[in-house]
Each structure stands twice: as structure tokens, then as C-alpha cells.
Amino acid sequence: MLDMTVLFRNITGKDEETVQEEELKRLNRVAYLGNDFLNYYNQNKIYFDKESCDLIEKIFRIFMGSHSTFTFLKQMSLGPSNLTFEQTNKAIKMVREEALPLLKQLENKLRDIIKE
């Protein structure tokens, strides 16, 4: 399984260094955007109701945990292994199964507030 992951990981034809640079740029962009949103939220959370604040903070914790996993694996230069495969899948699963439903709930909550 891991050999297939390594094989298909770079189907772009780019060299390994370019792939690594692009992954690092994506991780840094996610970190920047997350921090940018958190700064906005912290300055404006007085305008959100308590339930929306709770949802935003839960979502942020999930994204932060997932991002930390990816960043740790990248910074430690851990190559493909069962550990990295499992940790990566766990982080992805956490976002898909926990964060996305909360995002939908937050979206619906904010739509209801706007309608009022």
C-alpha cells in the first residue's frame, strides 16, 4: 500500500524538491489564513452569539489539530511509513467527519441570524 502511495503521490512529473516546496507553501498558506481568520474572529467575536462562537472555536480546534499533524510530519521530514499514513488519514478523517458537519451547522446558524 505504501509503495502505491509513494508512486501515485507525484503523478505530476515534478521533481521531489518542487513537490516538497509546494506542500510547504500550502501548509504555510493554511497557517496564515487560519491565523488571519482567528485574528478577525478575536477582534469581532462580541458580535457573534454564544452558540456561533462555540461552533467557530470547535471548528478552529479541529483544523488546528489537523494542521499540526501535517506540519509535524512535514517538519520532521518523515517519509512514507505506516505511522505517517495512519496519522495523515486520521487528520483528514477528523476534518471530514467532525469539522465539515460543524461548518454546515455554523453556516445554517449564520443564515438564520441574517434572516432575522
C-alpha positions as CSV (number, residue, x, y, z in Angstrom):
1,M,0.0,0.0,0.0
2,L,2.7,2.4,0.9
3,D,4.6,1.8,-2.3
4,M,1.5,2.7,-4.2
5,T,1.1,5.8,-2.2
6,V,4.6,6.9,-3.0
7,L,4.2,6.0,-6.6
8,F,0.9,8.0,-7.0
9,R,1.9,10.8,-4.7
10,N,3.8,12.5,-7.5
11,I,1.9,11.9,-10.8
12,T,2.6,15.5,-11.8
13,G,6.0,14.7,-13.2
14,K,7.6,17.4,-10.9
15,D,10.8,16.6,-9.1
16,E,10.7,15.7,-5.4
17,E,12.1,19.1,-4.3
18,T,9.4,21.0,-6.2
19,V,6.7,18.8,-4.7
20,Q,8.1,19.4,-1.2
21,E,8.3,23.1,-1.8
22,E,4.7,23.2,-3.0
23,E,3.5,21.2,0.0
24,L,5.3,23.5,2.4
25,K,3.8,26.6,0.7
26,R,0.3,25.1,1.0
27,L,0.9,24.4,4.7
28,N,2.2,27.9,5.3
29,R,-0.8,29.4,3.4
30,V,-3.2,27.4,5.5
31,A,-1.5,28.6,8.7
32,Y,-1.6,32.2,7.5
33,L,-5.2,32.1,6.6
34,G,-6.1,30.3,9.8
35,N,-4.3,33.0,11.8
36,D,-5.9,35.7,9.8
37,F,-9.3,34.4,10.5
38,L,-8.5,33.9,14.1
39,N,-7.4,37.5,14.4
40,Y,-10.6,38.7,12.8
41,Y,-12.7,36.4,15.0
42,N,-11.0,37.5,18.2
43,Q,-11.5,41.2,17.3
44,N,-15.1,40.7,16.4
45,K,-16.5,37.8,18.4
46,I,-18.5,40.2,20.5
47,Y,-20.8,40.5,17.5
48,F,-21.4,36.7,17.3
49,D,-23.9,34.9,19.6
50,K,-22.6,32.4,22.1
51,E,-23.6,29.3,20.0
52,S,-21.8,30.6,16.9
53,C,-18.7,31.3,19.0
54,D,-18.8,27.8,20.4
55,L,-19.1,26.4,16.8
56,I,-16.3,28.6,15.5
57,E,-14.0,27.6,18.3
58,K,-14.7,23.9,17.9
59,I,-14.1,24.1,14.2
60,F,-10.9,26.0,14.7
61,R,-9.6,23.4,17.3
62,I,-10.2,20.6,14.8
63,F,-8.5,22.4,12.0
64,M,-5.6,23.4,14.3
65,G,-5.1,19.8,15.3
66,S,-5.2,18.5,11.8
67,H,-2.8,21.2,10.6
68,S,-0.5,20.5,13.5
69,T,-0.3,16.8,12.4
70,F,0.5,17.7,8.8
71,T,3.1,20.3,9.9
72,F,4.8,18.0,12.4
73,L,5.1,15.2,9.8
74,K,6.5,17.7,7.3
75,Q,8.9,19.4,9.7
76,M,10.3,16.1,10.9
77,S,10.8,15.0,7.2
78,L,9.1,11.7,8.0
79,G,8.9,9.8,4.8
80,P,6.1,7.3,3.9
81,S,5.5,4.8,6.6
82,N,2.6,3.2,8.3
83,L,2.8,5.9,11.0
84,T,2.7,8.8,8.6
85,F,0.0,7.1,6.6
86,E,-2.2,6.5,9.7
87,Q,-1.6,10.0,11.1
88,T,-2.4,11.7,7.8
89,N,-5.6,9.6,7.3
90,K,-6.6,10.4,10.9
91,A,-6.2,14.1,10.4
92,I,-8.1,14.0,7.1
93,K,-10.9,11.9,8.7
94,M,-11.1,14.3,11.6
95,V,-11.7,17.3,9.3
96,R,-14.2,15.4,7.1
97,E,-16.2,13.8,9.8
98,E,-16.1,16.4,12.6
99,A,-15.3,19.8,11.1
100,L,-17.4,19.7,7.9
101,P,-20.7,19.0,9.7
102,L,-19.9,21.8,12.2
103,L,-19.2,24.1,9.3
104,K,-22.6,23.3,7.8
105,Q,-24.2,23.9,11.2
106,L,-22.4,27.2,11.6
107,E,-23.4,28.2,8.1
108,N,-27.1,27.5,8.7
109,K,-26.9,29.3,12.1
110,L,-25.5,32.4,10.5
111,R,-28.0,32.3,7.7
112,D,-30.8,32.2,10.3
113,I,-29.3,35.2,12.1
114,I,-29.1,37.1,8.8
115,K,-32.8,36.4,8.1
116,E,-33.9,37.8,11.4
